[in-house]
């Protein structure tokens, strides 16, 4: 079997933060390009556990393969099976890519995976462009699918794999799996022992230069050291709620493999890297014992940070931590169910500066408790006073299966069933909702632009940023960001 895993083009991705003219001040590519590791995990598991296949991997986004160029790629590969990864906001491109593949390889079996089938399994299975879907984690499920197709067997008995017909058996049955966000109505594929998975085979993507806007090079490797996040923030749609982590030894062995391949920096792309200080300490000690020196970063929470863990992180080469700060009052943090306090945030950011670890504050505006322009300005002022090395200011986006989305539906701020309708028939013109009780989406976009300019155009910040620039890559990304802010 000739098997292709595809990350489709991103030409029609639904914009999260459009202004009144429909344009976004901040685009996805402004943050850099990251490899679709989930899809690469699936292909690497297949490579190890099923023989006799020719395997291919295409990241259309990073490789700049357009919808127009995709037919020649498919004709060159001539796949028998194609797995396409997806998010719901990318569904227009996903379906267009599937139609292109069907035209170029009419006998190929097309399987849809990724986040979208988890959020909307019935709607995903009903899409005419696909022969099957995988709900949940796809490593074993997709491997069993390929093996069964090669043998001419029945794929409908594979856990997590569904067709338009087989999923109907669950239409009127009650099923709940608390390992997933919301009430997942069908049984899903799931990997309990993540240490049992082979690491992603980066030979498939080594020719691609991935990067982060807050990185130090244009040659970034991402690593997933854990899966899931047990916290229940009211705005977050991370689907996996049970936290599973890999051993420190296995993670650092993967780091070594990346460094041996010539990667120049590492970013841990976990939903939650530092669930406990002890886990972080174990990883840092493993790095130190092996004598490794490399710049690395991760996404984490302030309530799991200790002064000792930050000392160990610095000693182990950690360069930057991205913290989900979100808002600047204790009341706001409680309403978002962040399980953090303003005092914790301020203390941890102070410690990071003391130890020389750079910080990125993930922040939001347009929250339900921001009822006036003064409220939003106070929130922005807190971010400025916190003074992290980088700030990412988002507008609250209301995503299905989250508590805030349901509250918005209940209050008539969002039309019930709109996402399900889009999932059944993805068409241009769909928009991600924001909390528009007090401000329009266009007004919130203007607040976002103002927040970025207020933060990054401070003379003291500009001088500090220039003095702390350590590479040509950093200089170029900062210059590009400055142009964005000014023009």
ABEGO torsion letter per residue (X at the ends): XBBBBBBBBBAABBBABBBAAGBBABBAAAAEBBBBAAAAAAAAAAAAABBGBBBBBBBAAAAGBBAAAAAAAAAAAGBABBBBBBBAAAAAAAAAAAAAAAAABAABBBBBBEAAAAABAAAAAABAABABBBBEBAAAAAAAAAAAAAAGBBAAABBGBBBAAAAAAAAABBBBBAABBEBBABBBBBBABAAABBBBBAAAAAABBBBBAABABABBBBBBABBEBABBBAABABABABBBBBBAAAAAAAAAAAAAAGBABBBBABABABABAAAAAAAAAAAAAAGBBBBBBBBBBAAABBAAAAAAAAAAGBABBBBBAGBABAAAAAAAGAGBBAAAAAAAAAAAAAAGBBBBBBBBBGBAABABAAAAAAAAAAAAAAGBABBBBBBBBBBBGBAAAAAAAAAGABBBGAAAAAAABBBBGBBBBBBAAABBAAAAAAAAAAAAAAAAABAAAAAAAAAABABAAAAAAAAAAAAAAAX
